[in-house]
């Protein structure tokens, strides 16, 4: 069964808009794990616009008390991620080539260009006991080179699939992901996936792309949680008002 890792960046982004400490990132992690999620993902960036180093520390402590739950820290290894990983010691470190000023991750690694710089960092993380995953576009021919760098897995960057979902080219785009997953597995790599996956497009993706070990989902999951939980929350506030009227 594909494992679900809940990305909490958007919880932190909302928290950071005020100075009250709510919503709590660690509380959101606990709720997610209690609901059955298999792990927690965070993507700290140098500007701390969402996840902060204190969040990483608190989540690391929390997950150490949750046997079987995995901590996945992702980010650019050339922009401070390695120091964070050394301190937090997550089970998995996902290396992503995002520019510090990027709105969100928007492409995978260019192995020909960046492989030589990545290789010693991958070796260091693995020596510390972490599984290493590289964020990759659906490029079957790159998978052998990824394995030669020492990575354990790839994470397929799935925004192009999400954009193609429901369009005429949907099956052609899906095939590129399936072909990449198969090439990765032949090379000895595990396959993760993430970015703009949601409840609507996820079933088709997992049916078409073989043996996806983990999906990391944040934005869509948090958006769905706001909608699914908004009505009960409004009713809860109305009940609180009513209790005040009876006192």
Backbone bond lengths (Angstrom), bond angles and torsions (degrees), N, CA, C in turn:
res aa  C-N    CA-C-N  psi(-1)  N-CA   C-N-CA  omega(-1)  CA-C   N-CA-C  phi
1 X - - - 1.459 - - 1.527 109.73 -
2 X 1.317 115.78 135.96 1.456 121.13 175.86 1.524 109.92 -65.08
3 X 1.322 116.82 133.63 1.461 121.93 -179.89 1.524 110.08 -89.75
4 X 1.317 115.92 148.60 1.462 122.83 179.77 1.523 109.87 -108.39
5 X 1.331 115.76 123.01 1.457 121.74 172.14 1.530 107.66 -111.31
6 X 1.317 116.72 124.54 1.463 121.85 -175.49 1.533 109.47 -90.56
7 X 1.318 115.61 120.81 1.460 121.70 178.23 1.532 108.90 -84.84
8 X 1.324 116.04 125.04 1.468 121.07 -173.35 1.531 113.77 -102.53
9 X 1.315 117.95 13.16 1.467 119.84 -178.21 1.526 112.76 -56.69
10 X 1.336 117.19 -42.47 1.464 119.60 -175.74 1.533 111.45 -70.81
11 X 1.320 117.67 -29.01 1.465 119.96 172.75 1.525 109.52 -62.53
12 X 1.334 115.91 -45.34 1.468 120.32 179.56 1.522 111.61 -65.92
13 X 1.326 117.31 -37.04 1.463 120.50 179.21 1.522 110.67 -61.55
14 X 1.319 117.29 -43.32 1.459 121.31 177.70 1.527 110.17 -66.20
15 X 1.314 117.43 -43.52 1.462 121.95 178.01 1.524 111.73 -56.96
16 X 1.333 115.66 -41.21 1.460 120.50 -175.27 1.524 113.65 -71.26
17 X 1.325 117.89 -10.73 1.464 119.92 -179.31 1.529 112.31 -77.87
18 X 1.322 117.28 -11.36 1.464 122.62 174.77 1.524 108.57 -135.29
19 X 1.321 116.79 175.59 1.471 120.49 -178.43 1.524 111.81 -109.62
20 X 1.325 117.01 23.82 1.462 121.41 -175.20 1.524 113.78 -94.94
21 X 1.330 117.26 -10.57 1.460 119.96 -179.51 1.510 114.67 79.11
22 X 1.324 116.95 13.60 1.465 120.27 176.96 1.527 110.06 -124.18
23 X 1.320 116.86 145.02 1.472 127.71 -3.33 1.526 111.75 -69.92
24 X 1.306 115.66 151.05 1.455 121.81 -178.55 1.527 110.38 -81.33
25 X 1.318 116.02 128.18 1.456 120.15 178.55 1.525 110.73 -66.17
26 X 1.322 117.46 -42.35 1.468 119.63 -179.81 1.528 111.26 -68.46
27 X 1.331 116.82 -34.90 1.469 119.61 176.15 1.527 109.99 -64.97
28 X 1.329 116.67 -41.72 1.466 120.17 177.98 1.524 110.61 -63.24
29 X 1.330 116.83 -37.75 1.465 119.87 177.24 1.523 111.00 -63.62
30 X 1.326 116.23 -43.61 1.465 120.28 -179.67 1.523 110.79 -63.23
31 X 1.322 117.23 -44.89 1.466 120.85 178.64 1.522 110.23 -60.25
32 X 1.332 116.76 -44.25 1.464 120.84 -178.50 1.525 111.31 -62.92
33 X 1.320 116.71 -44.93 1.456 120.17 -179.42 1.524 111.65 -68.20
34 X 1.336 116.09 -39.76 1.468 119.39 177.90 1.523 111.38 -64.53
35 X 1.334 116.67 -27.39 1.464 121.02 179.00 1.526 112.19 -80.95
36 X 1.338 116.65 -6.62 1.457 119.83 175.78 1.511 115.82 115.54
37 X 1.339 118.76 -2.43 1.460 119.95 176.61 1.523 109.69 -58.34
38 X 1.324 115.13 147.98 1.458 120.32 -175.84 1.523 113.07 -91.69
39 X 1.322 116.28 -12.78 1.449 118.45 -178.37 1.514 111.84 -172.52
40 X 1.320 114.84 177.05 1.462 123.42 -178.63 1.526 108.27 -127.48
41 X 1.324 115.35 135.82 1.460 122.25 176.29 1.520 109.78 -116.92
42 X 1.318 116.39 140.75 1.468 121.64 169.56 1.520 108.28 -135.85
43 X 1.317 114.70 152.36 1.472 121.36 179.44 1.526 107.72 -130.28
44 X 1.336 117.56 81.16 1.468 119.46 178.38 1.521 110.88 -68.10
45 X 1.338 115.51 139.87 1.460 120.61 177.05 1.524 109.44 -119.47
46 X 1.331 116.95 158.17 1.467 119.32 -175.12 1.515 114.74 -56.85
47 X 1.348 117.92 -29.58 1.468 119.88 -178.53 1.525 113.07 -85.83
48 X 1.352 117.81 -0.88 1.480 122.61 178.66 1.523 111.82 53.80
49 X 1.315 116.50 35.75 1.466 118.31 -177.32 1.527 113.07 -71.68
50 X 1.308 116.43 -16.55 1.475 118.44 172.51 1.530 108.46 -135.61
51 X 1.308 119.02 -91.01 1.468 120.80 -179.52 1.528 110.23 -67.00
52 X 1.329 115.69 132.06 1.459 122.29 178.13 1.528 109.53 -109.50
53 X 1.318 115.86 165.09 1.465 119.64 -177.97 1.525 111.22 -61.44
54 X 1.330 118.14 -33.79 1.468 119.75 177.52 1.529 110.75 -65.28
55 X 1.339 117.34 -34.88 1.470 120.16 175.50 1.522 110.03 -61.51
56 X 1.327 116.22 -44.77 1.460 120.59 -179.56 1.519 110.14 -59.38
57 X 1.321 116.47 -44.52 1.466 120.28 -179.48 1.524 111.19 -63.68
58 X 1.329 116.63 -44.63 1.471 120.06 -178.52 1.523 111.41 -67.15
59 X 1.332 116.56 -39.55 1.459 119.47 178.68 1.525 111.05 -68.49
60 X 1.311 117.18 -37.18 1.458 120.13 177.16 1.529 110.31 -60.63
61 X 1.327 116.13 -44.15 1.472 119.98 178.65 1.524 110.87 -64.72
62 X 1.322 116.82 -41.36 1.468 120.99 179.67 1.524 110.93 -62.41
63 X 1.324 117.06 -47.08 1.455 120.27 -174.49 1.519 112.60 -71.44
64 X 1.320 117.08 -24.05 1.462 119.37 174.46 1.525 111.37 -64.29
65 X 1.327 116.74 -21.65 1.464 121.91 179.08 1.526 112.19 -94.03
66 X 1.332 117.24 2.25 1.475 121.63 -177.52 1.526 108.78 -119.58
67 X 1.336 117.93 83.57 1.466 120.45 -179.41 1.525 111.79 -55.29
68 X 1.296 115.35 133.96 1.459 120.59 178.96 1.512 114.21 92.49
69 X 1.329 117.53 -20.14 1.463 120.47 177.99 1.518 109.13 -86.10
70 X 1.327 116.77 136.31 1.456 120.93 -176.25 1.522 111.66 -105.39
71 X 1.315 114.59 146.73 1.460 122.73 174.95 1.524 107.10 -107.51
72 X 1.335 116.28 123.20 1.458 123.03 178.86 1.529 108.24 -117.45
73 X 1.320 116.28 115.54 1.458 120.28 175.56 1.518 107.43 -105.99
74 X 1.333 116.45 128.10 1.447 119.88 -179.40 1.523 110.51 -123.01
75 X 1.317 115.26 156.41 1.451 119.74 178.73 1.512 111.66 158.79
76 X 1.326 115.08 -175.74 1.457 121.70 -177.86 1.527 109.86 -83.49
77 X 1.321 117.77 119.36 1.470 119.69 -176.97 1.523 113.35 -69.77
78 X 1.326 116.91 -13.42 1.463 120.53 178.69 1.528 112.06 -95.69
79 X 1.351 116.28 6.40 1.465 120.99 -177.76 1.525 111.37 -129.33
80 X 1.332 117.15 40.34 1.452 121.09 172.76 1.517 116.39 96.59
81 X 1.329 118.12 -4.79 1.462 119.78 -176.58 1.527 112.54 -63.76
82 X 1.310 117.17 -36.75 1.471 119.97 -175.13 1.521 110.66 -62.18
83 X 1.329 117.38 -42.32 1.473 120.13 178.24 1.521 111.03 -62.08
84 X 1.331 117.09 -40.19 1.464 121.06 178.51 1.524 110.20 -63.92
85 X 1.324 116.13 -44.04 1.459 120.03 -179.36 1.525 111.47 -64.53
86 X 1.332 117.09 -39.66 1.472 119.87 178.17 1.521 110.74 -58.37
87 X 1.313 116.67 -39.63 1.462 120.09 -177.73 1.523 111.83 -76.01
88 X 1.341 116.82 -45.10 1.471 120.52 -172.15 1.521 113.26 -84.09
89 X 1.324 117.90 -26.64 1.457 123.54 179.20 1.531 112.40 52.65
90 X 1.334 117.86 59.30 1.461 119.93 177.04 1.523 111.15 -70.24
91 X 1.320 115.89 162.74 1.464 119.09 174.73 1.535 110.90 -68.58
92 X 1.329 116.41 -32.63 1.460 120.50 -177.48 1.520 109.77 -134.95
93 X 1.321 115.29 139.44 1.460 121.84 174.60 1.529 106.93 -122.48
94 X 1.324 116.69 119.18 1.454 122.19 -178.85 1.523 108.59 -104.37
95 X 1.308 116.56 118.52 1.460 122.01 -175.74 1.520 109.23 -91.77
96 X 1.342 115.32 124.75 1.463 122.73 -172.84 1.524 109.06 -126.17
97 X 1.340 118.56 133.79 1.460 120.16 -175.54 1.517 114.25 -89.17
98 X 1.327 117.87 43.93 1.454 118.59 -176.44 1.525 110.87 -84.70
99 X 1.314 115.27 141.18 1.452 122.04 173.81 1.522 108.97 -69.13
100 X 1.343 119.08 142.35 1.468 119.99 -179.84 1.522 114.00 -56.15
101 X 1.332 117.52 -26.76 1.466 120.66 -178.62 1.527 112.80 -93.71
102 X 1.331 117.69 -0.73 1.461 120.63 -177.70 1.521 110.97 -65.84
103 X 1.326 116.04 143.15 1.461 121.22 178.10 1.519 110.24 -64.04
104 X 1.331 116.23 -41.95 1.454 122.61 175.75 1.518 107.43 -158.70
105 X 1.318 117.40 169.05 1.463 120.50 178.47 1.521 109.59 -61.88
106 X 1.334 116.89 134.63 1.460 118.27 -173.85 1.527 114.00 -138.77
107 X 1.339 118.18 12.30 1.459 120.27 175.63 1.523 108.83 -170.19
108 X 1.332 114.22 161.80 1.452 120.31 176.76 1.518 111.87 -93.99
109 X 1.339 115.23 -177.54 1.460 120.98 -177.29 1.521 112.55 -72.12
110 X 1.316 115.31 146.49 1.461 123.61 166.94 1.527 105.61 -96.17
111 X 1.319 116.30 99.92 1.458 120.46 -171.92 1.536 111.56 -66.89
112 X 1.320 117.44 -36.35 1.467 119.40 178.69 1.521 110.70 -62.07
113 X 1.308 116.98 -39.20 1.460 120.97 -177.36 1.529 112.16 -80.58
114 X 1.331 116.84 -41.92 1.465 120.43 -168.55 1.526 114.83 -107.86
115 X 1.333 117.28 -5.67 1.456 120.04 -173.32 1.515 114.33 -58.07
116 X 1.330 116.91 -42.94 1.468 119.88 -177.22 1.518 111.71 -64.02
117 X 1.333 117.28 -34.12 1.466 120.73 177.95 1.527 111.05 -75.93
118 X 1.314 116.94 -32.58 1.462 120.67 -177.48 1.532 112.60 -74.21
119 X 1.318 117.12 -34.91 1.466 120.43 -169.68 1.522 113.76 -55.81
120 X 1.344 120.68 -48.73 1.473 118.80 179.85 1.520 113.34 -66.85
121 X 1.330 117.77 -29.93 1.461 120.51 178.54 1.526 110.47 -71.16
122 X 1.313 115.99 -40.17 1.467 120.38 175.42 1.524 109.77 -60.32
123 X 1.327 116.38 -44.74 1.474 120.29 179.87 1.517 110.95 -61.80
124 X 1.334 117.56 -39.89 1.462 120.37 -179.64 1.527 111.09 -65.35
125 X 1.311 116.57 -45.33 1.466 120.11 -179.46 1.526 111.18 -63.63
126 X 1.319 116.26 -41.30 1.463 119.45 179.06 1.526 111.03 -66.49
127 X 1.328 117.02 -36.31 1.465 119.95 177.82 1.517 111.42 -64.25
128 X 1.331 116.49 -27.31 1.459 121.11 176.72 1.530 112.37 -81.10
129 X 1.340 116.75 -5.79 1.461 120.89 175.70 1.511 114.90 99.33
130 X 1.337 117.54 12.21 1.463 120.80 -178.59 1.523 110.86 -95.25
131 X 1.316 116.25 145.36 1.452 121.67 166.99 1.528 107.90 -76.51
132 X 1.320 117.55 137.32 1.460 121.20 -177.30 1.532 109.79 -115.94
133 X 1.327 114.64 128.36 1.461 121.90 178.32 1.523 108.90 -121.93
134 X 1.325 116.48 140.24 1.463 121.47 177.14 1.528 109.79 -107.98
135 X 1.312 115.75 132.42 1.458 123.51 178.72 1.525 107.90 -75.11
136 X 1.338 117.11 118.87 1.457 120.76 -170.70 1.524 112.84 -134.48
137 X 1.329 115.02 144.56 1.455 121.03 167.91 1.529 108.55 -71.99
138 X 1.339 117.47 163.61 1.474 119.65 179.10 1.530 111.21 -74.18
139 X 1.321 115.55 86.81 1.468 122.90 -177.01 1.524 108.46 -129.06
140 X 1.327 117.64 91.74 1.468 119.83 -175.96 1.525 113.36 -55.50
141 X 1.315 117.17 -37.37 1.461 120.18 -174.57 1.529 113.30 -70.23
142 X 1.330 117.32 -13.08 1.469 120.34 -178.59 1.521 113.00 -89.01
143 X 1.318 118.05 -8.06 1.456 119.80 -169.05 1.526 114.03 -69.21
144 X 1.305 117.95 -37.86 1.464 119.90 178.02 1.523 110.06 -62.58
145 X 1.327 116.38 -41.84 1.468 120.05 179.28 1.521 111.31 -64.83
146 X 1.314 117.74 -36.45 1.464 120.88 176.96 1.529 109.52 -62.02
147 X 1.310 116.61 -44.75 1.475 119.54 -179.90 1.522 111.11 -64.43
148 X 1.333 116.55 -36.67 1.455 120.16 -179.71 1.526 112.19 -66.60
149 X 1.331 117.18 -21.72 1.464 120.23 175.50 1.525 112.01 -75.58
150 X 1.338 116.53 -14.75 1.457 120.26 179.03 1.508 114.81 103.72
151 X 1.345 117.77 0.75 1.465 120.39 179.63 1.525 110.49 -64.83
152 X 1.338 115.09 153.06 1.462 121.46 177.57 1.519 112.32 -94.28
153 X 1.337 115.69 -33.49 1.459 120.96 -176.38 1.522 109.81 -143.05
154 X 1.326 114.61 167.46 1.452 121.71 163.24 1.520 107.92 -115.54
155 X 1.329 115.85 154.55 1.459 120.34 165.54 1.520 107.07 -113.60
156 X 1.308 116.44 115.34 1.454 121.45 179.97 1.529 110.08 -69.51
157 X 1.324 116.60 126.36 1.457 122.85 176.57 1.529 107.84 -78.79
158 X 1.332 116.73 111.04 1.460 120.93 -165.36 1.533 115.23 -103.68
159 X 1.321 118.60 8.05 1.468 117.51 177.74 1.529 112.73 -59.23
160 X 1.348 120.73 -41.43 1.466 118.78 177.21 1.531 113.02 -57.83
161 X 1.337 116.84 -36.99 1.468 118.97 174.98 1.515 111.00 -65.16
162 X 1.335 117.22 -45.09 1.464 120.15 -179.28 1.525 111.13 -59.73
163 X 1.320 116.92 -37.26 1.461 120.41 178.51 1.521 111.50 -70.05
164 X 1.333 116.70 -32.78 1.466 120.57 -178.94 1.528 113.14 -82.64
165 X 1.321 117.35 -13.53 1.468 121.12 -176.08 1.529 110.34 -57.05
166 X 1.323 115.65 123.98 1.458 121.15 -179.58 1.515 114.64 85.64
167 X 1.334 117.73 -5.78 1.454 120.75 178.21 1.528 110.32 -91.41
168 X 1.314 115.17 172.37 1.466 120.18 -178.64 1.525 112.01 -65.74
169 X 1.326 117.23 -27.74 1.463 119.89 -177.92 1.532 113.07 -92.47
170 X 1.311 117.00 12.25 1.462 121.21 -176.54 1.531 112.34 -54.75
171 X 1.330 117.67 -48.33 1.459 120.89 -176.41 1.519 112.19 -67.58
172 X 1.323 116.59 -36.18 1.465 119.56 178.35 1.527 110.47 -65.76
173 X 1.325 116.80 -41.22 1.457 120.50 178.62 1.535 110.16 -66.81
174 X 1.311 116.27 -43.31 1.465 119.86 177.38 1.528 111.69 -58.04
175 X 1.325 116.09 -39.47 1.463 119.71 -179.42 1.524 110.94 -62.20
176 X 1.332 117.21 -36.15 1.461 118.78 179.19 1.529 110.94 -64.53
177 X 1.331 116.80 -34.44 1.459 120.38 177.28 1.532 111.09 -73.02
178 X 1.330 116.41 -42.47 1.459 119.52 178.48 1.523 111.00 -62.46
179 X 1.334 116.47 -42.67 1.462 120.17 179.08 1.530 110.88 -63.19
180 X 1.333 116.60 -39.15 1.463 120.16 179.78 1.525 110.92 -67.76
181 X 1.326 116.58 -42.32 1.461 119.79 178.62 1.525 110.81 -61.04
182 X 1.315 116.51 -43.12 1.464 119.51 179.62 1.529 111.30 -65.73
183 X 1.334 116.56 -40.25 1.468 119.75 177.53 1.527 110.71 -64.14
184 X 1.314 116.50 -39.96 1.467 120.58 178.24 1.524 110.76 -62.47
185 X 1.314 116.10 -45.43 1.456 119.93 -178.36 1.523 111.64 -66.51
186 X 1.328 117.35 -36.94 1.468 119.69 175.40 1.525 111.38 -63.14
187 X 1.338 116.29 -31.90 1.465 121.06 179.66 1.528 112.28 -81.42
188 X 1.329 117.49 -5.85 1.454 121.30 179.45 1.512 114.37 93.93
189 X 1.325 116.86 18.28 1.455 121.84 179.61 1.524 111.11 -101.12
190 X 1.336 116.65 143.01 1.450 120.88 167.79 1.526 109.79 -81.03
191 X 1.328 116.20 161.73 1.469 120.55 -174.99 1.521 110.45 -124.62
192 X 1.330 115.69 121.87 1.458 123.64 168.62 1.523 108.12 -110.12
193 X 1.326 116.46 173.98 1.463 119.89 178.51 1.520 109.47 -153.68
194 X 1.328 115.44 151.80 1.454 118.63 176.58 1.513 113.21 179.98
195 X 1.292 115.40 152.40 1.464 128.82 173.73 1.523 109.36 118.88
196 X 1.336 114.28 109.02 1.464 123.77 177.68 1.529 113.80 65.97
197 X 1.315 117.58 19.67 1.462 119.78 169.17 1.523 108.48 -77.14
198 X 1.346 115.98 144.78 1.463 120.75 -179.25 1.523 109.61 -146.94
199 X 1.327 116.01 -178.27 1.460 119.97 -175.76 1.525 112.55 -64.61
200 X 1.324 116.77 -24.96 1.456 120.28 -178.64 1.532 111.86 -81.99
201 X 1.331 117.68 -45.06 1.462 118.56 -173.50 1.521 114.30 -94.31
202 X 1.328 117.33 -11.87 1.466 120.68 -176.55 1.529 113.78 -66.35
203 X 1.353 119.87 -44.12 1.471 118.41 -177.58 1.530 113.10 -59.30
204 X 1.322 117.31 -43.28 1.465 119.89 179.74 1.523 110.76 -64.04
205 X 1.326 116.32 -42.13 1.467 119.53 -179.80 1.523 110.84 -59.81
206 X 1.331 116.83 -48.37 1.466 120.05 -176.69 1.525 111.86 -70.52
207 X 1.331 117.30 -25.40 1.464 120.01 176.05 1.525 111.29 -73.63
208 X 1.329 116.42 -32.57 1.460 120.70 -174.77 1.523 113.35 -91.15
209 X 1.326 116.65 -29.44 1.465 121.04 -175.11 1.527 108.41 -103.72
210 X 1.315 118.13 118.06 1.472 119.81 -170.17 1.523 113.81 -74.49
211 X 1.321 114.68 141.50 1.464 124.29 166.18 1.532 113.54 54.17
212 X 1.324 116.01 47.44 1.461 119.55 172.86 1.531 107.80 -74.02
213 X 1.308 116.70 122.10 1.462 121.02 -174.09 1.519 112.54 -81.25
214 X 1.349 116.95 -33.20 1.457 119.88 -173.80 1.520 109.82 -154.40
215 X 1.324 115.99 140.79 1.461 121.09 169.26 1.525 107.82 -118.32
216 X 1.318 115.17 137.49 1.463 121.82 177.23 1.523 107.19 -109.79
217 X 1.331 116.25 119.68 1.470 120.71 -173.21 1.522 108.85 -133.36
218 X 1.322 116.00 130.91 1.449 120.54 -178.84 1.511 113.78 -131.53
219 X 1.325 117.31 -67.09 1.464 121.31 -171.85 1.525 111.67 -56.80
220 X 1.329 116.95 -52.71 1.463 120.08 -177.51 1.522 111.32 -65.28
221 X 1.329 116.41 -38.26 1.465 119.83 -178.84 1.526 110.38 -64.63
222 X 1.322 117.41 -43.80 1.464 120.37 179.65 1.526 110.46 -67.28
223 X 1.335 117.44 -39.01 1.468 120.34 177.13 1.526 110.58 -62.06
224 X 1.327 116.69 -43.09 1.468 119.98 178.00 1.526 111.10 -64.08
225 X 1.335 116.39 -38.06 1.470 120.11 -179.18 1.523 110.69 -64.75
226 X 1.325 117.27 -37.45 1.466 119.98 177.86 1.523 110.12 -62.44
227 X 1.323 116.64 -44.76 1.461 119.92 -179.00 1.525 111.98 -69.67
228 X 1.334 116.08 -46.55 1.467 119.59 -175.89 1.513 111.92 -69.06
229 X 1.338 116.70 -29.08 1.450 119.35 -176.91 1.509 115.52 -102.71
230 X 1.345 118.13 -1.30 1.455 120.56 -175.06 1.524 112.25 -68.88
231 X 1.331 116.67 -45.61 1.464 119.14 -177.67 1.532 112.14 -62.30
232 X 1.351 119.09 -48.17 1.470 118.16 176.80 1.522 112.93 -59.37
233 X 1.330 117.04 -34.16 1.458 119.94 179.96 1.521 111.49 -69.10
234 X 1.328 116.81 -42.52 1.471 119.99 175.99 1.519 110.08 -59.30
235 X 1.336 116.86 -43.12 1.465 120.13 178.96 1.529 110.50 -63.57
236 X 1.338 116.69 -35.66 1.453 119.80 178.04 1.520 112.30 -64.50
237 X 1.334 116.75 -40.06 1.455 119.84 178.18 1.523 111.26 -68.69
238 X 1.317 117.35 -38.12 1.464 120.52 176.81 1.527 109.85 -63.04
239 X 1.324 116.22 -38.82 1.469 119.59 178.34 1.530 110.18 -65.55
240 X 1.335 116.99 -37.84 1.463 119.94 178.09 1.520 111.23 -63.85
241 X 1.340 115.86 -40.07 1.461 120.54 177.04 1.529 110.61 -62.98
242 X 1.335 114.74 -42.53 1.461 119.64 -179.04 1.523 110.69 -64.55
243 X 1.337 117.27 -38.07 1.453 119.87 179.26 1.517 110.37 -64.21
244 X 1.334 116.11 -37.76 1.462 119.65 178.09 1.511 110.93 -64.08
245 X 1.326 117.19 -36.61 1.455 120.82 -179.99 1.514 112.52 -68.69
246 X 1.336 116.51 -23.80 1.467 119.27 -178.96 1.511 112.53 -89.71
247 X 1.347 117.17 -11.17 1.462 119.30 -175.76 1.508 111.86 -83.31
